[in-house]
Amino acid sequence: MRVMTVNGPVEPSALGVTHCHEHVLVDLRHSLSKFDAILDDEELAVDELHALRSAGGGAVVDMTNAGMGRDVQALRRIALETGLHIIASTGYYTEPYYTQEVYRLPINRLADVMVQELEAGIDDTDIRAGIIAEIGTGRDFITPAEERVFRAAARAQRRTGAAIYTHTYLEQLVLEQLEILRDEGVDPGRVVVGHLGDFRNLDRVYAIAEQGAYLGIDHIGMRVQQTDRQRAKSVARLVRDGFASQLLLSLDICQKSRLQWYGGAGYDYLLAGFVPLLLEEGVEPAVIQTMLVENPARLLAYDC
């Protein structure tokens, strides 16, 4: 069981502190402010990630997949420059970012595309994806195309063992996502439901946890949805209730305004800013180690 990075497989123990949901390079022009939501400066990415490395970070999962501005050769260069392990993603994000193959290919062929990127390489390179991510749904209902992507992702997961990380909108359709994946035979223990912890009410989060899926508390630093003090309280509550082994913490940086160069907190904020809040809420250092090191290593390891 190893972890597939853009520079090849490594032992899970090599990762260290891991951000399981970030974007190093990304183009989200279809859903966010165009200038702010395009990260395409490779040199700036290196500088920003150096801060994470200096703070004690060891690995980053880049959630940028096909249609979102993915550049795996740049990711390899950035990994070499920073000394970070970077894990690339395969899959399809949300419908505004779908490529035409989502609509033209049968579900099994879509799964073949993901398997190819996991087992052989992305975009005619030898750089392999290490996770199926982030696959998303919108609001109110799951569209037919979104269901096709989820079923294809599930079949790719079953064939490879790689984990799945989902995108949710306002915590909607989270149980419906899991229902599709379970219908395809996916073990919830190989799934992360993303973008949780943004609401006062944690009922949906507990419902996911009780099914055995990982909980992606990955909007840390996004104060428009929730204060980080409250996020820390929510994480502490989940820890007290026995779900520490299912918690994953990240920032989901995907905008210029969140980078240090543009006045934002940067990639090191999780360690420098949020971890102190967890300690103040009584979360033990050993539990923080579980969430930041042990859980990601277990999630990302498979027979690759």
Beta strands, then each sheet from edge to edge (+ up, - down):
strand 1: 3-5
strand 2: 8-10
strand 3: 17-22
strand 4: 26-27
strand 5: 38-39
strand 6: 57-62
strand 7: 85-90
strand 8: 129-136
strand 9: 164-167
strand 10: 191-193
strand 11: 214-217
strand 12: 247-249
sheet 1: 1+ 2-
sheet 2: 3+ 6+ 7+ 8+ 9+ 10+ 11+ 12+
sheet 3: 4+ 5-
end
